Amino acid sequence: MKKVSIIIPTKNEEAHIGTLLKSIQTQTYSAIETIIIDNRSSDRTVDIASQFHVIVLKQGPERSSQRNFGAQKAKGEYFLFLDADMKVLPGVVDECVQQMSTKAYNALVIPEKSIGTGFWAQCKALERSFYEGIDWMEAARFYKKDVFLKLHGYDESLTGPEDFDLPQRLKERYGAQSIGRISTYLYHDEGEFSLWSSLRKKFYYGKKMHVYLQKSVNVDAGLKQGSVITRFALYFSNPRKLFRHPIIGVGMLAMKLGEMVALSLGYIVGLSK
């Protein structure tokens, strides 16, 4: 049985990390090692993680370097990269390994659903539902170790766009058909979703967008991801779903417009440095 290394970067994730680690314990696939790479948490993240008998390492300064450091220490033949605020259904790892074993894939997309409480969390859940099966919006999370290392992992000069950059480089080298997709979901727990926090995060990510777009391999997907027109065309392609609950639909559009503006402002700031 091939080992899977689940690699999780953390920073002040005491509200989420226990839920994620419990869900990993429910996996039907048993050959798993879990590696936490913590970036100087000032809360109980490390204490909680230690209760689950996982490997806890310390590394910063950003998510990409944390993930790459975890990959260097990992012993698995496959890598699964998760965020601390996620929850995986029991069959996720099992289905990933089966797909990798029976088909010529180098990486796999795991479809995601958003959960959370409050109005804006409902808006975010609706938004994410439009991205299922959209190749320029779904990023692979499950990788063959040797392929990941040949590609030198995540680009540590990026924060935010690195999730898309790595699969694009993989497609360029091995072809688009080398990335598959499973059917079992993982859940992204937005908690009490804060619109203001989301705007600040998008602004922060936007400051690295110029680095992302400087790579020719990212231009096509990047222009779609950053285009209000392309995003809104996707949403309005299914008006019945968009306006099934009209207030949530309008809220989602307003939220997304605000996030795109914040991303654009971050991009402008990044260019000026």
Buried (B, 14 or more C-beta within 10 A) or exposed (E): EEBBBBBBBBBBBBBBBBBBBEBBEEBEBEBBBBBBBBBEBEBBBBEBBEEBEBBBBEBBEBBBBBBBBBBEBBEBBBBBBBBBBBBBBBBBBBBBBEBBEEEEBBBBBBBBBBBBEBEBBBBBBBBBBBBBEEBBBBBBBBBBBEBBBEBEBBBBBBBBBBBBBBBBBBBBEBEEEBBBBBEBBBBBBBEEBBBEEBBEBBBBBBBBBBBBBEBEBBEEBBEBBBEEEEBBEBBEEEEEEBBEBEEBBEBBBEBBEBBBBBBBBBBEBBEEE
